[in-house]
Amino acid sequence: MIIADFLIRSLQQAVREYFFNSHAGLVNIAENYVGLPYEAVE
């Protein structure tokens, strides 16, 4: 279990570093945050 926990934490850290330390990662966050337009439901 300890090895699995270490691998999971390492992967999570790598993903965070990609998203917050690269232009492409920041663009990805911005594009997904905006979302798609939707029609009002009446």
mmCIF file as gemmi writes it, N, C-alpha and C atoms, coordinates in Angstrom:
data_model
loop_
_atom_site.group_PDB
_atom_site.id
_atom_site.type_symbol
_atom_site.label_atom_id
_atom_site.label_alt_id
_atom_site.label_comp_id
_atom_site.label_asym_id
_atom_site.label_entity_id
_atom_site.label_seq_id
_atom_site.pdbx_PDB_ins_code
_atom_site.Cartn_x
_atom_site.Cartn_y
_atom_site.Cartn_z
_atom_site.occupancy
_atom_site.B_iso_or_equiv
_atom_site.pdbx_formal_charge
_atom_site.auth_seq_id
_atom_site.auth_asym_id
_atom_site.pdbx_PDB_model_num
ATOM 1 N N . MET Axp A 1 ? 0.813 -1.2 0 1 0 ? 1 A 1
ATOM 2 C CA . MET Axp A 1 ? 0 0 0 1 0 ? 1 A 1
ATOM 3 C C . MET Axp A 1 ? 0.851 1.257 0 1 0 ? 1 A 1
ATOM 4 N N . ILE Axp A 2 ? 1.951 1.238 0.692 1 0 ? 2 A 1
ATOM 5 C CA . ILE Axp A 2 ? 2.796 2.425 0.795 1 0 ? 2 A 1
ATOM 6 C C . ILE Axp A 2 ? 3.326 2.818 -0.581 1 0 ? 2 A 1
ATOM 7 N N . ILE Axp A 3 ? 3.715 1.843 -1.373 1 0 ? 3 A 1
ATOM 8 C CA . ILE Axp A 3 ? 4.22 2.134 -2.715 1 0 ? 3 A 1
ATOM 9 C C . ILE Axp A 3 ? 3.116 2.727 -3.576 1 0 ? 3 A 1
ATOM 10 N N . ALA Axp A 4 ? 1.911 2.177 -3.482 1 0 ? 4 A 1
ATOM 11 C CA . ALA Axp A 4 ? 0.783 2.698 -4.263 1 0 ? 4 A 1
ATOM 12 C C . ALA Axp A 4 ? 0.48 4.138 -3.864 1 0 ? 4 A 1
ATOM 13 N N . ASP Axp A 5 ? 0.489 4.437 -2.565 1 0 ? 5 A 1
ATOM 14 C CA . ASP Axp A 5 ? 0.241 5.804 -2.101 1 0 ? 5 A 1
ATOM 15 C C . ASP Axp A 5 ? 1.301 6.764 -2.637 1 0 ? 5 A 1
ATOM 16 N N . PHE Axp A 6 ? 2.548 6.323 -2.62 1 0 ? 6 A 1
ATOM 17 C CA . PHE Axp A 6 ? 3.635 7.155 -3.13 1 0 ? 6 A 1
ATOM 18 C C . PHE Axp A 6 ? 3.45 7.429 -4.618 1 0 ? 6 A 1
ATOM 19 N N . LEU Axp A 7 ? 3.077 6.402 -5.379 1 0 ? 7 A 1
ATOM 20 C CA . LEU Axp A 7 ? 2.882 6.58 -6.818 1 0 ? 7 A 1
ATOM 21 C C . LEU Axp A 7 ? 1.71 7.51 -7.112 1 0 ? 7 A 1
ATOM 22 N N . ILE Axp A 8 ? 0.639 7.367 -6.355 1 0 ? 8 A 1
ATOM 23 C CA . ILE Axp A 8 ? -0.528 8.24 -6.546 1 0 ? 8 A 1
ATOM 24 C C . ILE Axp A 8 ? -0.154 9.684 -6.245 1 0 ? 8 A 1
ATOM 25 N N . ARG Axp A 9 ? 0.546 9.913 -5.142 1 0 ? 9 A 1
ATOM 26 C CA . ARG Axp A 9 ? 0.957 11.282 -4.797 1 0 ? 9 A 1
ATOM 27 C C . ARG Axp A 9 ? 1.905 11.858 -5.835 1 0 ? 9 A 1
ATOM 28 N N . SER Axp A 10 ? 2.805 11.042 -6.333 1 0 ? 10 A 1
ATOM 29 C CA . SER Axp A 10 ? 3.741 11.508 -7.36 1 0 ? 10 A 1
ATOM 30 C C . SER Axp A 10 ? 3.009 11.893 -8.636 1 0 ? 10 A 1
ATOM 31 N N . LEU Axp A 11 ? 2.039 11.092 -9.031 1 0 ? 11 A 1
ATOM 32 C CA . LEU Axp A 11 ? 1.25 11.392 -10.226 1 0 ? 11 A 1
ATOM 33 C C . LEU Axp A 11 ? 0.44 12.669 -10.031 1 0 ? 11 A 1
ATOM 34 N N . GLN Axp A 12 ? -0.188 12.824 -8.874 1 0 ? 12 A 1
ATOM 35 C CA . GLN Axp A 12 ? -0.963 14.034 -8.598 1 0 ? 12 A 1
ATOM 36 C C . GLN Axp A 12 ? -0.076 15.277 -8.636 1 0 ? 12 A 1
ATOM 37 N N . GLN Axp A 13 ? 1.118 15.175 -8.087 1 0 ? 13 A 1
ATOM 38 C CA . GLN Axp A 13 ? 2.045 16.304 -8.095 1 0 ? 13 A 1
ATOM 39 C C . GLN Axp A 13 ? 2.466 16.651 -9.517 1 0 ? 13 A 1
ATOM 40 N N . ALA Axp A 14 ? 2.73 15.646 -10.331 1 0 ? 14 A 1
ATOM 41 C CA . ALA Axp A 14 ? 3.117 15.887 -11.722 1 0 ? 14 A 1
ATOM 42 C C . ALA Axp A 14 ? 1.995 16.568 -12.496 1 0 ? 14 A 1
ATOM 43 N N . VAL Axp A 15 ? 0.766 16.142 -12.257 1 0 ? 15 A 1
ATOM 44 C CA . VAL Axp A 15 ? -0.384 16.752 -12.939 1 0 ? 15 A 1
ATOM 45 C C . VAL Axp A 15 ? -0.538 18.204 -12.497 1 0 ? 15 A 1
ATOM 46 N N . ARG Axp A 16 ? -0.43 18.466 -11.193 1 0 ? 16 A 1
ATOM 47 C CA . ARG Axp A 16 ? -0.516 19.85 -10.699 1 0 ? 16 A 1
ATOM 48 C C . ARG Axp A 16 ? 0.569 20.717 -11.31 1 0 ? 16 A 1
ATOM 49 N N . GLU Axp A 17 ? 1.788 20.219 -11.365 1 0 ? 17 A 1
ATOM 50 C CA . GLU Axp A 17 ? 2.885 20.99 -11.938 1 0 ? 17 A 1
ATOM 51 C C . GLU Axp A 17 ? 2.633 21.295 -13.408 1 0 ? 17 A 1
ATOM 52 N N . TYR Axp A 18 ? 2.078 20.328 -14.142 1 0 ? 18 A 1
ATOM 53 C CA . TYR Axp A 18 ? 1.761 20.563 -15.552 1 0 ? 18 A 1
ATOM 54 C C . TYR Axp A 18 ? 0.732 21.677 -15.682 1 0 ? 18 A 1
ATOM 55 N N . PHE Axp A 19 ? -0.355 21.591 -14.921 1 0 ? 19 A 1
ATOM 56 C CA . PHE Axp A 19 ? -1.435 22.56 -15.075 1 0 ? 19 A 1
ATOM 57 C C . PHE Axp A 19 ? -1.043 23.96 -14.612 1 0 ? 19 A 1
ATOM 58 N N . PHE Axp A 20 ? -0.279 24.082 -13.548 1 0 ? 20 A 1
ATOM 59 C CA . PHE Axp A 20 ? 0.009 25.399 -12.99 1 0 ? 20 A 1
ATOM 60 C C . PHE Axp A 20 ? 1.348 25.984 -13.421 1 0 ? 20 A 1
ATOM 61 N N . ASN Axp A 21 ? 2.199 25.201 -14.067 1 0 ? 21 A 1
ATOM 62 C CA . ASN Axp A 21 ? 3.514 25.709 -14.457 1 0 ? 21 A 1
ATOM 63 C C . ASN Axp A 21 ? 3.745 25.706 -15.957 1 0 ? 21 A 1
ATOM 64 N N . SER Axp A 22 ? 2.706 25.459 -16.742 1 0 ? 22 A 1
ATOM 65 C CA . SER Axp A 22 ? 2.875 25.507 -18.195 1 0 ? 22 A 1
ATOM 66 C C . SER Axp A 22 ? 1.744 26.315 -18.812 1 0 ? 22 A 1
ATOM 67 N N . HIS Axp A 23 ? 2.047 26.975 -19.9 1 0 ? 23 A 1
ATOM 68 C CA . HIS Axp A 23 ? 1.034 27.771 -20.605 1 0 ? 23 A 1
ATOM 69 C C . HIS Axp A 23 ? -0.106 26.877 -21.076 1 0 ? 23 A 1
ATOM 70 N N . ALA Axp A 24 ? 0.219 25.724 -21.63 1 0 ? 24 A 1
ATOM 71 C CA . ALA Axp A 24 ? -0.814 24.809 -22.13 1 0 ? 24 A 1
ATOM 72 C C . ALA Axp A 24 ? -1.731 24.35 -20.998 1 0 ? 24 A 1
ATOM 73 N N . GLY Axp A 25 ? -1.18 24.094 -19.838 1 0 ? 25 A 1
ATOM 74 C CA . GLY Axp A 25 ? -1.996 23.678 -18.706 1 0 ? 25 A 1
ATOM 75 C C . GLY Axp A 25 ? -2.94 24.777 -18.249 1 0 ? 25 A 1
ATOM 76 N N . LEU Axp A 26 ? -2.446 26.016 -18.203 1 0 ? 26 A 1
ATOM 77 C CA . LEU Axp A 26 ? -3.296 27.136 -17.808 1 0 ? 26 A 1
ATOM 78 C C . LEU Axp A 26 ? -4.393 27.395 -18.831 1 0 ? 26 A 1
ATOM 79 N N . VAL Axp A 27 ? -4.074 27.249 -20.112 1 0 ? 27 A 1
ATOM 80 C CA . VAL Axp A 27 ? -5.087 27.403 -21.16 1 0 ? 27 A 1
ATOM 81 C C . VAL Axp A 27 ? -6.156 26.332 -20.999 1 0 ? 27 A 1
ATOM 82 N N . ASN Axp A 28 ? -5.745 25.115 -20.71 1 0 ? 28 A 1
ATOM 83 C CA . ASN Axp A 28 ? -6.694 24.019 -20.515 1 0 ? 28 A 1
ATOM 84 C C . ASN Axp A 28 ? -7.656 24.327 -19.37 1 0 ? 28 A 1
ATOM 85 N N . ILE Axp A 29 ? -7.13 24.811 -18.26 1 0 ? 29 A 1
ATOM 86 C CA . ILE Axp A 29 ? -7.983 25.162 -17.122 1 0 ? 29 A 1
ATOM 87 C C . ILE Axp A 29 ? -8.962 26.261 -17.517 1 0 ? 29 A 1
ATOM 88 N N . ALA Axp A 30 ? -8.472 27.293 -18.197 1 0 ? 30 A 1
ATOM 89 C CA . ALA Axp A 30 ? -9.335 28.413 -18.589 1 0 ? 30 A 1
ATOM 90 C C . ALA Axp A 30 ? -10.433 27.954 -19.539 1 0 ? 30 A 1
ATOM 91 N N . GLU Axp A 31 ? -10.103 27.131 -20.5 1 0 ? 31 A 1
ATOM 92 C CA . GLU Axp A 31 ? -11.103 26.669 -21.465 1 0 ? 31 A 1
ATOM 93 C C . GLU Axp A 31 ? -12.166 25.803 -20.794 1 0 ? 31 A 1
ATOM 94 N N . ASN Axp A 32 ? -11.773 24.985 -19.857 1 0 ? 32 A 1
ATOM 95 C CA . ASN Axp A 32 ? -12.738 24.122 -19.182 1 0 ? 32 A 1
ATOM 96 C C . ASN Axp A 32 ? -13.551 24.88 -18.142 1 0 ? 32 A 1
ATOM 97 N N . TYR Axp A 33 ? -13.008 25.945 -17.591 1 0 ? 33 A 1
ATOM 98 C CA . TYR Axp A 33 ? -13.721 26.723 -16.59 1 0 ? 33 A 1
ATOM 99 C C . TYR Axp A 33 ? -14.871 27.503 -17.217 1 0 ? 33 A 1
ATOM 100 N N . VAL Axp A 34 ? -14.661 28.015 -18.428 1 0 ? 34 A 1
ATOM 101 C CA . VAL Axp A 34 ? -15.666 28.84 -19.096 1 0 ? 34 A 1
ATOM 102 C C . VAL Axp A 34 ? -16.929 28.042 -19.353 1 0 ? 34 A 1
ATOM 103 N N . GLY Axp A 35 ? -16.799 26.829 -19.818 1 0 ? 35 A 1
ATOM 104 C CA . GLY Axp A 35 ? -17.963 25.985 -20.079 1 0 ? 35 A 1
ATOM 105 C C . GLY Axp A 35 ? -18.652 26.337 -21.39 1 0 ? 35 A 1
ATOM 106 N N . LEU Axp A 36 ? -19.711 25.626 -21.678 1 0 ? 36 A 1
ATOM 107 C CA . LEU Axp A 36 ? -20.463 25.824 -22.909 1 0 ? 36 A 1
ATOM 108 C C . LEU Axp A 36 ? -21.724 26.629 -22.627 1 0 ? 36 A 1
ATOM 109 N N . PRO Axp A 37 ? -22.182 27.394 -23.62 1 0 ? 37 A 1
ATOM 110 C CA . PRO Axp A 37 ? -23.43 28.126 -23.427 1 0 ? 37 A 1
ATOM 111 C C . PRO Axp A 37 ? -24.604 27.154 -23.327 1 0 ? 37 A 1
ATOM 112 N N . TYR Axp A 38 ? -25.638 27.552 -22.653 1 0 ? 38 A 1
ATOM 113 C CA . TYR Axp A 38 ? -26.812 26.694 -22.516 1 0 ? 38 A 1
ATOM 114 C C . TYR Axp A 38 ? -28.075 27.532 -22.703 1 0 ? 38 A 1
ATOM 115 N N . GLU Axp A 39 ? -29.138 26.871 -23.065 1 0 ? 39 A 1
ATOM 116 C CA . GLU Axp A 39 ? -30.424 27.543 -23.234 1 0 ? 39 A 1
ATOM 117 C C . GLU Axp A 39 ? -31.186 27.486 -21.916 1 0 ? 39 A 1
ATOM 118 N N . ALA Axp A 40 ? -31.896 28.559 -21.627 1 0 ? 40 A 1
ATOM 119 C CA . ALA Axp A 40 ? -32.693 28.597 -20.405 1 0 ? 40 A 1
ATOM 120 C C . ALA Axp A 40 ? -33.846 27.605 -20.509 1 0 ? 40 A 1
ATOM 121 N N . VAL Axp A 41 ? -34.112 26.901 -19.428 1 0 ? 41 A 1
ATOM 122 C CA . VAL Axp A 41 ? -35.213 25.942 -19.383 1 0 ? 41 A 1
ATOM 123 C C . VAL Axp A 41 ? -36.42 26.653 -18.781 1 0 ? 41 A 1
ATOM 124 N N . GLU Axp A 42 ? -37.538 26.603 -19.497 1 0 ? 42 A 1
ATOM 125 C CA . GLU Axp A 42 ? -38.745 27.287 -19.001 1 0 ? 42 A 1
ATOM 126 C C . GLU Axp A 42 ? -39.756 26.307 -18.49 1 0 ? 42 A 1
